[in-house]
Amino acid sequence: MVSSLDVVYSTILQNGIRKFKYKNSRLKPFTFSDKSGKGAIFAYRSKEHMIEGIGLVITSEEGIIENNNKFSHWTPNVFRYGTYADEGRMFTKGHSEDNLRQINTFFVDFDTLDPNFDYGEILLASHELGFMPTMVLQTPHGYQAFYVLDQPAFVTKKSNFKVINVAKMISNNLRKTLAKDFPVDVNANHFGITRMPTADSNIFFEPQ
C-alpha cells in the first residue's frame, strides 16, 4: 500500500469529522485549532455486527485510528449526527439519507469470485470514462472501487436535499455504465455502508 491508513481516511472523509477527539485526545497538539467538520460516521467490527446494527458512532479520525484496524465496515459519507438506539450504546441510530451531511464519494461493488479477474480492468475502464477511482479494496466477494469527489457535496435543507437526488443520478449512471462490462451490484445503497480500508484490503490508492 502506498499510503498510511490515516492518509486514506483523511482523503476520503474530507474534513467531514473532527481530526482529533473533542475530549481526551491523545494525539491533538496543544495549539491545534480544529476547523474540520462536526459530523459523524458509523463503523462496525464485522459483517454480522453490521447486519444487526451493532456498531460505533465515530466523530473524529483519531477515533478510527485508535481502534487499530479493527473495523470491517464503515460509512465513508458523513452524517450530521450519530447516536445509539439503546441504553447500552450498542445499536447505532442515524444512518439515513435525511441525516446526510456531506457526500464524499461514490462507490461501486464488483461481485466476482473469478480468480482470473484483474482489478486493473476496473482502472482501465474508469480511465476510459474520463476519471479514475481513488481507491480499490479487495473484498471476500470481489472488489469495491471508491470515486472520491474533488470537493464534498454538502446536503442542505435550503436546497430541499436536491444534492442527494443529483448524486444518486451520477452514482446510477456510473454503476450502469460499468455494469455493461463487469458484474456490478447496481442496487447497493448509494450512500450506505462499505468495506473499511485496511492494510490487507487496500490494493490501490491514489489521492490525486
C-alpha positions as CSV (number, residue, x, y, z in Angstrom):
1,M,0.0,0.0,0.0
2,V,1.4,3.4,-1.0
3,S,-0.1,5.5,1.8
4,S,-0.7,5.0,5.6
5,L,-4.2,4.4,6.6
6,D,-4.6,7.8,8.3
7,V,-4.0,9.4,5.0
8,V,-6.5,7.2,3.3
9,Y,-9.2,8.0,6.0
10,S,-8.5,11.7,5.7
11,T,-8.6,11.7,1.9
12,I,-12.0,10.0,1.8
13,L,-13.7,11.8,4.8
14,Q,-12.7,15.3,3.5
15,N,-12.8,17.0,6.9
16,G,-16.3,15.8,7.5
17,I,-15.5,14.8,11.0
18,R,-13.0,16.2,13.5
19,K,-9.3,15.4,13.1
20,F,-8.9,14.7,16.8
21,K,-11.2,13.7,19.6
22,Y,-13.1,16.6,21.2
23,K,-12.3,15.2,24.7
24,N,-9.4,13.0,26.0
25,S,-7.4,13.3,22.8
26,R,-4.0,11.6,22.9
27,L,-2.9,13.0,19.6
28,K,-4.1,16.6,19.4
29,P,-1.2,19.2,19.6
30,F,-1.7,21.7,22.4
31,T,-2.0,24.6,20.0
32,F,-4.2,22.9,17.4
33,S,-7.4,24.6,16.3
34,D,-9.7,22.1,14.7
35,K,-11.6,23.6,11.7
36,S,-12.8,20.3,10.4
37,G,-16.5,19.3,10.4
38,K,-18.5,18.1,13.3
39,G,-20.3,15.3,11.6
40,A,-20.4,11.6,12.4
41,I,-19.8,8.3,10.6
42,F,-20.7,4.7,11.7
43,A,-18.3,1.8,11.9
44,Y,-18.7,-1.9,12.5
45,R,-16.3,-4.6,13.6
46,S,-17.8,-7.4,11.5
47,K,-20.3,-8.0,8.8
48,E,-22.5,-9.8,11.3
49,H,-22.5,-6.7,13.6
50,M,-23.2,-4.5,10.6
51,I,-26.3,-6.6,9.7
52,E,-27.5,-6.4,13.3
53,G,-26.8,-2.7,13.6
54,I,-24.2,-3.2,16.4
55,G,-21.6,-0.6,15.8
56,L,-19.9,2.6,17.0
57,V,-20.6,6.3,16.2
58,I,-17.3,7.9,15.3
59,T,-16.8,11.7,15.3
60,S,-13.1,12.0,14.7
61,E,-10.4,10.5,12.6
62,E,-8.5,9.8,15.8
63,G,-11.4,7.7,16.9
64,I,-10.9,5.5,13.8
65,I,-7.1,5.3,14.2
66,E,-7.3,4.3,17.9
67,N,-9.4,1.3,17.0
68,N,-6.2,-0.1,15.4
69,N,-7.5,-1.5,12.1
70,K,-10.3,-3.5,13.9
71,F,-13.3,-2.2,11.9
72,S,-14.5,-4.2,8.9
73,H,-17.2,-1.8,7.6
74,W,-17.9,2.0,7.8
75,T,-19.8,4.8,6.2
76,P,-17.4,6.9,4.0
77,N,-20.0,9.6,3.6
78,V,-20.7,11.8,6.6
79,F,-23.9,12.2,8.6
80,R,-25.0,15.2,10.7
81,Y,-25.1,13.2,13.9
82,G,-25.0,9.7,15.2
83,T,-26.4,8.2,18.3
84,Y,-27.5,4.9,19.8
85,A,-30.9,3.3,20.0
86,D,-30.3,1.6,23.3
87,E,-29.0,2.5,26.8
88,G,-26.2,0.0,26.4
89,R,-24.9,2.0,23.4
90,M,-24.6,-1.0,21.1
91,F,-27.1,-0.3,18.3
92,T,-26.4,2.7,16.1
93,K,-29.0,5.2,15.0
94,G,-29.0,8.0,12.5
95,H,-27.8,6.2,9.3
96,S,-30.4,7.6,7.0
97,E,-30.4,9.7,3.8
98,D,-32.3,12.6,5.5
99,N,-29.4,12.8,8.0
100,L,-26.6,13.0,5.4
101,R,-24.3,16.0,6.0
102,Q,-21.9,15.6,3.0
103,I,-21.3,13.2,0.2
104,N,-17.6,12.5,-0.2
105,T,-17.5,9.5,-2.5
106,F,-19.4,7.2,-4.9
107,F,-18.6,3.5,-4.6
108,V,-19.2,0.6,-6.9
109,D,-19.4,-3.1,-5.8
110,F,-17.8,-5.6,-8.2
111,D,-19.1,-9.0,-7.3
112,T,-16.8,-11.6,-8.7
113,L,-15.0,-14.7,-7.4
114,D,-13.2,-15.3,-10.7
115,P,-9.6,-15.9,-9.8
116,N,-8.5,-14.6,-13.2
117,F,-10.2,-11.2,-12.7
118,D,-7.6,-8.4,-12.6
119,Y,-8.6,-5.2,-10.8
120,G,-6.5,-3.3,-13.3
121,E,-9.5,-3.8,-15.6
122,I,-11.5,-1.6,-13.3
123,L,-8.8,1.1,-13.5
124,L,-8.7,0.9,-17.3
125,A,-12.5,1.0,-17.7
126,S,-12.7,4.0,-15.4
127,H,-9.9,5.8,-17.3
128,E,-11.9,5.3,-20.5
129,L,-14.9,7.1,-18.8
130,G,-12.6,10.0,-18.0
131,F,-11.7,9.5,-14.4
132,M,-10.1,7.1,-12.0
133,P,-11.1,5.6,-8.7
134,T,-9.2,7.0,-5.7
135,M,-9.2,3.6,-4.0
136,V,-9.9,0.0,-4.7
137,L,-10.5,-2.6,-2.0
138,Q,-10.4,-6.3,-2.3
139,T,-13.3,-8.0,-0.5
140,P,-14.3,-11.6,0.2
141,H,-16.7,-11.4,-2.8
142,G,-14.8,-9.2,-5.2
143,Y,-13.8,-5.5,-5.2
144,Q,-15.1,-2.1,-4.2
145,A,-14.0,1.0,-6.1
146,F,-14.3,4.4,-4.5
147,Y,-14.6,7.6,-6.6
148,V,-13.8,10.4,-4.2
149,L,-15.1,13.9,-5.2
150,D,-12.7,16.7,-5.6
151,Q,-14.9,18.6,-3.1
152,P,-17.6,17.2,-0.9
153,A,-21.2,17.8,-1.9
154,F,-22.9,19.3,1.1
155,V,-26.5,18.4,1.8
156,T,-28.7,21.3,3.0
157,K,-32.4,21.7,3.8
158,K,-32.3,25.1,2.0
159,S,-31.8,23.2,-1.3
160,N,-34.5,20.8,-0.4
161,F,-31.9,18.0,-0.4
162,K,-31.5,18.2,-4.2
163,V,-27.9,17.3,-3.8
164,I,-28.9,13.7,-2.8
165,N,-31.0,13.3,-6.0
166,V,-28.3,14.6,-8.2
167,A,-25.7,12.4,-6.6
168,K,-27.9,9.4,-7.0
169,M,-28.3,10.1,-10.7
170,I,-24.5,10.3,-11.1
171,S,-24.0,7.1,-9.0
172,N,-26.6,5.2,-11.0
173,N,-25.1,6.3,-14.3
174,L,-21.6,5.2,-13.1
175,R,-22.8,1.8,-12.0
176,K,-24.9,1.1,-15.0
177,T,-22.1,2.1,-17.4
178,L,-19.6,-0.2,-15.6
179,A,-22.2,-3.0,-15.4
180,K,-22.1,-3.3,-19.2
181,D,-18.7,-5.0,-18.8
182,F,-18.5,-6.1,-15.2
183,P,-20.6,-7.9,-12.6
184,V,-21.6,-4.7,-10.7
185,D,-24.2,-4.6,-7.9
186,V,-26.3,-1.7,-9.3
187,N,-28.8,-1.9,-6.4
188,A,-26.5,-1.3,-3.5
189,N,-27.3,1.7,-1.3
190,H,-25.7,4.7,-2.9
191,F,-24.6,6.3,0.5
192,G,-24.6,3.2,2.6
193,I,-22.1,1.0,4.4
194,T,-19.0,-0.2,2.7
195,R,-15.9,-2.2,3.5
196,M,-13.4,-0.4,5.6
197,P,-9.9,0.3,4.1
198,T,-7.4,-1.9,5.9
199,A,-3.7,-2.7,5.4
200,D,-4.8,-6.0,3.8
201,S,-7.8,-4.9,1.7
202,N,-6.4,-1.7,0.2
203,I,-4.8,-2.7,-3.1
204,F,-4.9,0.6,-4.9
205,F,-4.9,4.2,-3.6
206,E,-4.2,7.4,-5.5
207,P,-5.2,10.6,-3.6
208,Q,-4.8,12.7,-6.8
